[in-house]
Amino acid sequence: MNAYTSLSRRSFLARSAAISVCLAFPCVTRATSAITPKFFSVGQRNGRWWLITPEDGPFFSLGLNHIDSSPLRYIESDDIWWRKYGNSMERWIRDAVRPDLLKWGFNSVGWVQEVVTRGLTNHRHSPTFTFEEYQWLDMPFCHQLPFADFHQWEMETRHPDFFSAEFEDWCDYVARSQCARLANDNKLIGYFYVDCPTWVHVRPGNEWKGPVFDPNKLKTVTGRAELTRIATRYYQVTHAAIRRYDRNHLILGDRYEANAAVPDEVLLAACPFVDVLSFQHFGPVDKIRTDLTRFATQTGKPVLLADSAGNLKQSDGTIRNDPRVYHDTLRVLREVRACVGFHLCGAYLRNRVRNRGLRGSDETPDQIAIEGISAANQEMKEWAKLQTTAPSVSG
């Protein structure tokens, strides 16, 4: 067995059950084929997993998360939104966001929603981009689908019943309203679901509803089988809704919290219905490398570091994205041959809630962070080019 197929007996049995489900749903696999793809796909080149572009080129996603224009409309932002952009999202995205991201070395956008309130009774994110806004961006991007709200930061919403007709109806609406419009966009990389799902863990503020599944039940064979059944149903319904309206794009699934419990049963239930396993991971870079390698080994799937950052508190109370941590994270990801990208939990504009961003609410740039991140991005692109042009790959 190679490094990406070694499994414990428990994982092997769970994976075997997942494979059986996959055989019953033959449309779920989206790997590369002999025909040049028209949309992003995943595949291996020189012994490493990559995203594959519509032009059939290897692609390591260097994405920025959290892009929201509303900080420009703070009272103290001095009317910059109206003076500079004429109250136009199109002008802002075309004239500011896109040029900045390209200049800073990013080649994609992760998820655009930004934290705008953070409290025990109200923790919300800004809206995602519309189809039109993605067209103005004119860059590879990922899109989050609001199938369910069991995020680890979510304090208000009851857990859905994945076996109910209303859950199926809601998923169909989400896919019909969003995926149907994006289905032919070859800049779309793929779809995310829940941000840090609370399958078996909770956070302060949402203990009242508990996790989706009681972790104590994982101590028994029956309990583990029940979690597999529930998770399989969730991924079946969400996958079917997407594929009803969009058979072209990758499914990136939930962004699991790597520093919380992520049961094998959930990951293996997801495998037949997603193309990439995505993780949030705020931790030492060596642990990021170890954990992502472990997840890839368990599942045989490519992995994406979909949300991570190192933060430095500044004397004025704001928070800087630490460019050294960013550089070190990219460095260790080179050693994770299943990793297809890293999306920075950065924020394009700093607001009062997250309080970090590469530009302030008046667009003042954080030059130290920008210069360090830009240099790291350029270094990573040069490394990636060498990996795909050389006859063989080394870690």
TANORFEN-V227169 format. One record per residue. N is the residue number from 1. RES is the residue in one small letter. SS is DSSP state (H for helix, E for strand, - for the rest). OMEGA is omega in degrees with one decimal (none if undefined). Layout:
# TANORFEN-V227169
n=N res=RES ss=SS omega=OMEGA
n=N res=RES ss=SS omega=OMEGA
This chain:
# TANORFEN-V227169
n=1 res=m ss=- omega=175.9
n=2 res=n ss=- omega=-171.7
n=3 res=a ss=- omega=-174.6
n=4 res=y ss=- omega=176.8
n=5 res=t ss=- omega=179.0
n=6 res=s ss=- omega=-175.6
n=7 res=l ss=- omega=169.7
n=8 res=s ss=- omega=179.7
n=9 res=r ss=H omega=-179.8
n=10 res=r ss=H omega=-180.0
n=11 res=s ss=H omega=179.4
n=12 res=f ss=H omega=-179.2
n=13 res=l ss=H omega=179.5
n=14 res=a ss=H omega=-179.5
n=15 res=r ss=H omega=177.7
n=16 res=s ss=H omega=177.3
n=17 res=a ss=H omega=179.9
n=18 res=a ss=H omega=179.0
n=19 res=i ss=H omega=177.7
n=20 res=s ss=H omega=176.8
n=21 res=v ss=H omega=-178.2
n=22 res=c ss=H omega=-179.7
n=23 res=l ss=H omega=178.9
n=24 res=a ss=H omega=-179.0
n=25 res=f ss=- omega=-170.3
n=26 res=p ss=H omega=-177.7
n=27 res=c ss=H omega=-169.6
n=28 res=v ss=H omega=-173.7
n=29 res=t ss=- omega=175.5
n=30 res=r ss=- omega=175.2
n=31 res=a ss=E omega=178.4
n=32 res=t ss=- omega=179.5
n=33 res=s ss=- omega=179.7
n=34 res=a ss=- omega=179.2
n=35 res=i ss=- omega=178.5
n=36 res=t ss=- omega=-176.1
n=37 res=p ss=- omega=175.7
n=38 res=k ss=- omega=-178.5
n=39 res=f ss=- omega=176.8
n=40 res=f ss=- omega=175.6
n=41 res=s ss=E omega=174.6
n=42 res=v ss=E omega=178.5
n=43 res=g ss=E omega=-179.9
n=44 res=q ss=E omega=173.6
n=45 res=r ss=E omega=179.2
n=46 res=n ss=- omega=174.3
n=47 res=g ss=- omega=-178.4
n=48 res=r ss=E omega=173.5
n=49 res=w ss=E omega=174.4
n=50 res=w ss=E omega=156.5
n=51 res=l ss=E omega=179.1
n=52 res=i ss=E omega=-175.8
n=53 res=t ss=- omega=174.9
n=54 res=p ss=- omega=177.8
n=55 res=e ss=- omega=176.7
n=56 res=d ss=- omega=176.6
n=57 res=g ss=- omega=177.0
n=58 res=p ss=E omega=-172.0
n=59 res=f ss=E omega=171.4
n=60 res=f ss=- omega=-172.9
n=61 res=s ss=E omega=173.7
n=62 res=l ss=E omega=-170.3
n=63 res=g ss=E omega=171.2
n=64 res=l ss=E omega=176.2
n=65 res=n ss=- omega=168.3
n=66 res=h ss=- omega=-178.6
n=67 res=i ss=- omega=-174.6
n=68 res=d ss=- omega=-175.7
n=69 res=s ss=- omega=-168.9
n=70 res=s ss=H omega=175.6
n=71 res=p ss=H omega=178.1
n=72 res=l ss=H omega=-178.9
n=73 res=r ss=H omega=168.1
n=74 res=y ss=- omega=179.6
n=75 res=i ss=H omega=-176.9
n=76 res=e ss=H omega=178.9
n=77 res=s ss=H omega=168.4
n=78 res=d ss=- omega=173.5
n=79 res=d ss=- omega=-176.0
n=80 res=i ss=H omega=-178.5
n=81 res=w ss=H omega=-177.7
n=82 res=w ss=H omega=-177.5
n=83 res=r ss=H omega=-172.4
n=84 res=k ss=H omega=-172.7
n=85 res=y ss=H omega=175.3
n=86 res=g ss=- omega=179.1
n=87 res=n ss=- omega=-175.3
n=88 res=s ss=- omega=173.4
n=89 res=m ss=H omega=-179.8
n=90 res=e ss=H omega=179.7
n=91 res=r ss=H omega=-180.0
n=92 res=w ss=H omega=-178.1
n=93 res=i ss=H omega=-177.6
n=94 res=r ss=H omega=-171.1
n=95 res=d ss=H omega=-176.1
n=96 res=a ss=H omega=-171.1
n=97 res=v ss=H omega=-177.1
n=98 res=r ss=H omega=179.8
n=99 res=p ss=H omega=179.3
n=100 res=d ss=H omega=-176.8
n=101 res=l ss=H omega=179.6
n=102 res=l ss=H omega=179.8
n=103 res=k ss=H omega=-179.3
n=104 res=w ss=- omega=174.5
n=105 res=g ss=- omega=175.0
n=106 res=f ss=- omega=178.2
n=107 res=n ss=- omega=-179.6
n=108 res=s ss=E omega=172.8
n=109 res=v ss=E omega=-178.9
n=110 res=g ss=- omega=171.7
n=111 res=w ss=- omega=-168.2
n=112 res=v ss=- omega=-173.3
n=113 res=q ss=- omega=-176.6
n=114 res=e ss=- omega=175.7
n=115 res=v ss=E omega=-179.2
n=116 res=v ss=E omega=167.6
n=117 res=t ss=E omega=-177.4
n=118 res=r ss=- omega=179.8
n=119 res=g ss=- omega=-175.3
n=120 res=l ss=- omega=179.2
n=121 res=t ss=- omega=-178.6
n=122 res=n ss=- omega=177.9
n=123 res=h ss=- omega=-170.1
n=124 res=r ss=E omega=174.8
n=125 res=h ss=E omega=174.7
n=126 res=s ss=- omega=178.7
n=127 res=p ss=- omega=172.3
n=128 res=t ss=- omega=177.4
n=129 res=f ss=- omega=172.0
n=130 res=t ss=- omega=175.5
n=131 res=f ss=H omega=-177.8
n=132 res=e ss=H omega=-179.2
n=133 res=e ss=H omega=174.5
n=134 res=y ss=H omega=179.0
n=135 res=q ss=H omega=178.1
n=136 res=w ss=H omega=177.7
n=137 res=l ss=H omega=174.9
n=138 res=d ss=- omega=176.3
n=139 res=m ss=- omega=170.8
n=140 res=p ss=E omega=-175.8
n=141 res=f ss=E omega=171.8
n=142 res=c ss=E omega=-176.0
n=143 res=h ss=E omega=179.3
n=144 res=q ss=E omega=178.3
n=145 res=l ss=- omega=-175.4
n=146 res=p ss=- omega=-179.6
n=147 res=f ss=- omega=-176.7
n=148 res=a ss=- omega=-175.7
n=149 res=d ss=- omega=173.5
n=150 res=f ss=- omega=172.8
n=151 res=h ss=E omega=-178.4
n=152 res=q ss=- omega=178.7
n=153 res=w ss=- omega=-173.3
n=154 res=e ss=- omega=-172.0
n=155 res=m ss=- omega=-163.1
n=156 res=e ss=- omega=-166.4
n=157 res=t ss=- omega=175.1
n=158 res=r ss=- omega=175.3
n=159 res=h ss=- omega=176.8
n=160 res=p ss=- omega=171.8
n=161 res=d ss=- omega=-174.5
n=162 res=f ss=- omega=-178.7
n=163 res=f ss=- omega=-175.7
n=164 res=s ss=- omega=176.3
n=165 res=a ss=H omega=-177.9
n=166 res=e ss=H omega=175.3
n=167 res=f ss=H omega=176.3
n=168 res=e ss=H omega=-178.9
n=169 res=d ss=H omega=-179.6
n=170 res=w ss=H omega=-179.9
n=171 res=c ss=H omega=177.3
n=172 res=d ss=H omega=178.5
n=173 res=y ss=H omega=-180.0
n=174 res=v ss=H omega=-179.2
n=175 res=a ss=H omega=-179.8
n=176 res=r ss=H omega=-176.2
n=177 res=s ss=H omega=-174.1
n=178 res=q ss=H omega=-176.3
n=179 res=c ss=H omega=-178.7
n=180 res=a ss=H omega=179.5
n=181 res=r ss=H omega=-176.3
n=182 res=l ss=H omega=-168.0
n=183 res=a ss=- omega=-176.8
n=184 res=n ss=- omega=-179.5
n=185 res=d ss=- omega=-176.7
n=186 res=n ss=- omega=171.8
n=187 res=k ss=- omega=177.6
n=188 res=l ss=E omega=175.9
n=189 res=i ss=E omega=-179.0
n=190 res=g ss=E omega=-172.5
n=191 res=y ss=E omega=167.9
n=192 res=f ss=E omega=174.9
n=193 res=y ss=E omega=-174.1
n=194 res=v ss=E omega=175.6
n=195 res=d ss=E omega=179.9
n=196 res=c ss=- omega=-177.7
n=197 res=p ss=E omega=-179.2
n=198 res=t ss=- omega=178.5
n=199 res=w ss=- omega=-178.7
n=200 res=v ss=- omega=177.8
n=201 res=h ss=- omega=175.4
n=202 res=v ss=- omega=174.7
n=203 res=r ss=- omega=176.7
n=204 res=p ss=- omega=-178.9
n=205 res=g ss=- omega=178.2
n=206 res=n ss=- omega=174.5
n=207 res=e ss=- omega=-176.1
n=208 res=w ss=- omega=179.9
n=209 res=k ss=- omega=176.8
n=210 res=g ss=- omega=176.2
n=211 res=p ss=- omega=175.3
n=212 res=v ss=- omega=-175.9
n=213 res=f ss=- omega=-179.1
n=214 res=d ss=- omega=-177.2
n=215 res=p ss=H omega=178.2
n=216 res=n ss=H omega=-180.0
n=217 res=k ss=H omega=-179.6
n=218 res=l ss=H omega=178.7
n=219 res=k ss=H omega=-177.5
n=220 res=t ss=- omega=176.6
n=221 res=v ss=H omega=-179.8
n=222 res=t ss=H omega=179.7
n=223 res=g ss=H omega=179.6
n=224 res=r ss=H omega=177.1
n=225 res=a ss=H omega=179.1
n=226 res=e ss=H omega=178.1
n=227 res=l ss=H omega=176.7
n=228 res=t ss=H omega=179.9
n=229 res=r ss=H omega=-177.6
n=230 res=i ss=H omega=-178.4
n=231 res=a ss=H omega=178.2
n=232 res=t ss=H omega=178.6
n=233 res=r ss=H omega=179.4
n=234 res=y ss=H omega=-177.2
n=235 res=y ss=H omega=174.9
n=236 res=q ss=H omega=-175.3
n=237 res=v ss=H omega=-178.8
n=238 res=t ss=H omega=178.9
n=239 res=h ss=H omega=-178.4
n=240 res=a ss=H omega=179.5
n=241 res=a ss=H omega=178.9
n=242 res=i ss=H omega=-173.7
n=243 res=r ss=H omega=175.2
n=244 res=r ss=H omega=-174.7
n=245 res=y ss=H omega=-177.0
n=246 res=d ss=- omega=178.5
n=247 res=r ss=- omega=-169.4
n=248 res=n ss=- omega=-166.0
n=249 res=h ss=- omega=179.1
n=250 res=l ss=E omega=172.6
n=251 res=i ss=E omega=-176.9
n=252 res=l ss=E omega=171.3
n=253 res=g ss=E omega=179.4
n=254 res=d ss=E omega=170.9
n=255 res=r ss=E omega=-174.4
n=256 res=y ss=E omega=174.6
n=257 res=e ss=E omega=-174.6
n=258 res=a ss=- omega=179.8
n=259 res=n ss=- omega=170.7
n=260 res=a ss=- omega=179.3
n=261 res=a ss=- omega=174.6
n=262 res=v ss=- omega=-173.8
n=263 res=p ss=- omega=174.5
n=264 res=d ss=H omega=-176.3
n=265 res=e ss=H omega=-179.9
n=266 res=v ss=H omega=-178.9
n=267 res=l ss=H omega=-176.6
n=268 res=l ss=H omega=173.4
n=269 res=a ss=H omega=-179.7
n=270 res=a ss=H omega=-168.9
n=271 res=c ss=H omega=179.9
n=272 res=p ss=- omega=-170.6
n=273 res=f ss=- omega=176.3
n=274 res=v ss=- omega=179.1
n=275 res=d ss=- omega=-178.3
n=276 res=v ss=E omega=172.2
n=277 res=l ss=E omega=-172.4
n=278 res=s ss=E omega=-175.4
n=279 res=f ss=E omega=161.8
n=280 res=q ss=E omega=-180.0
n=281 res=h ss=- omega=172.5
n=282 res=f ss=- omega=-177.0
n=283 res=g ss=- omega=177.5
n=284 res=p ss=- omega=-173.9
n=285 res=v ss=H omega=178.5
n=286 res=d ss=H omega=177.3
n=287 res=k ss=H omega=175.6
n=288 res=i ss=H omega=178.9
n=289 res=r ss=H omega=-177.9
n=290 res=t ss=H omega=-175.8
n=291 res=d ss=H omega=179.8
n=292 res=l ss=H omega=176.2
n=293 res=t ss=H omega=179.6
n=294 res=r ss=H omega=179.8
n=295 res=f ss=H omega=178.1
n=296 res=a ss=H omega=179.6
n=297 res=t ss=H omega=-179.5
n=298 res=q ss=H omega=-166.3
n=299 res=t ss=H omega=-173.5
n=300 res=g ss=- omega=-177.4
n=301 res=k ss=- omega=167.1
n=302 res=p ss=E omega=-177.1
n=303 res=v ss=E omega=178.9
n=304 res=l ss=E omega=171.2
n=305 res=l ss=E omega=-166.5
n=306 res=a ss=E omega=-179.6
n=307 res=d ss=E omega=179.7
n=308 res=s ss=E omega=177.8
n=309 res=a ss=- omega=167.6
n=310 res=g ss=- omega=-172.6
n=311 res=n ss=E omega=177.8
n=312 res=l ss=E omega=178.3
n=313 res=k ss=E omega=-177.8
n=314 res=q ss=- omega=-176.4
n=315 res=s ss=- omega=179.6
n=316 res=d ss=- omega=178.5
n=317 res=g ss=- omega=177.2
n=318 res=t ss=- omega=-177.7
n=319 res=i ss=E omega=178.9
n=320 res=r ss=E omega=167.1
n=321 res=n ss=E omega=-175.3
n=322 res=d ss=- omega=-177.3
n=323 res=p ss=H omega=178.5
n=324 res=r ss=H omega=177.0
n=325 res=v ss=H omega=178.2
n=326 res=y ss=H omega=179.3
n=327 res=h ss=H omega=-178.3
n=328 res=d ss=H omega=178.2
n=329 res=t ss=H omega=177.5
n=330 res=l ss=H omega=-179.7
n=331 res=r ss=H omega=-177.7
n=332 res=v ss=H omega=179.1
n=333 res=l ss=H omega=175.1
n=334 res=r ss=- omega=-178.3
n=335 res=e ss=- omega=178.3
n=336 res=v ss=- omega=-170.3
n=337 res=r ss=- omega=177.2
n=338 res=a ss=- omega=-175.0
n=339 res=c ss=E omega=-176.0
n=340 res=v ss=E omega=178.2
n=341 res=g ss=E omega=178.2
n=342 res=f ss=E omega=178.3
n=343 res=h ss=E omega=-174.7
n=344 res=l ss=E omega=171.4
n=345 res=c ss=- omega=-168.3
n=346 res=g ss=- omega=-165.9
n=347 res=a ss=- omega=176.0
n=348 res=y ss=- omega=176.9
n=349 res=l ss=E omega=179.4
n=350 res=r ss=- omega=172.8
n=351 res=n ss=- omega=-174.9
n=352 res=r ss=- omega=-175.1
n=353 res=v ss=- omega=176.1
n=354 res=r ss=- omega=173.3
n=355 res=n ss=- omega=172.1
n=356 res=r ss=E omega=179.8
n=357 res=g ss=- omega=-179.2
n=358 res=l ss=- omega=168.3
n=359 res=r ss=E omega=175.5
n=360 res=g ss=- omega=-178.4
n=361 res=s ss=- omega=172.9
n=362 res=d ss=- omega=178.5
n=363 res=e ss=- omega=175.0
n=364 res=t ss=- omega=-176.6
n=365 res=p ss=E omega=168.8
n=366 res=d ss=- omega=-168.6
n=367 res=q ss=H omega=-179.4
n=368 res=i ss=H omega=179.1
n=369 res=a ss=H omega=-176.7
n=370 res=i ss=H omega=-178.6
n=371 res=e ss=H omega=-179.8
n=372 res=g ss=H omega=179.6
n=373 res=i ss=H omega=178.7
n=374 res=s ss=H omega=179.4
n=375 res=a ss=H omega=179.2
n=376 res=a ss=H omega=178.1
n=377 res=n ss=H omega=179.7
n=378 res=q ss=H omega=177.8
n=379 res=e ss=H omega=-179.6
n=380 res=m ss=H omega=178.4
n=381 res=k ss=H omega=178.2
n=382 res=e ss=H omega=176.6
n=383 res=w ss=H omega=-178.3
n=384 res=a ss=H omega=179.0
n=385 res=k ss=H omega=178.8
n=386 res=l ss=H omega=-177.9
n=387 res=q ss=H omega=-174.6
n=388 res=t ss=H omega=176.4
n=389 res=t ss=H omega=179.5
n=390 res=a ss=- omega=-179.5
n=391 res=p ss=- omega=178.7
n=392 res=s ss=- omega=-175.0
n=393 res=v ss=- omega=168.8
n=394 res=s ss=- omega=-176.5
n=395 res=g ss=- omega=none
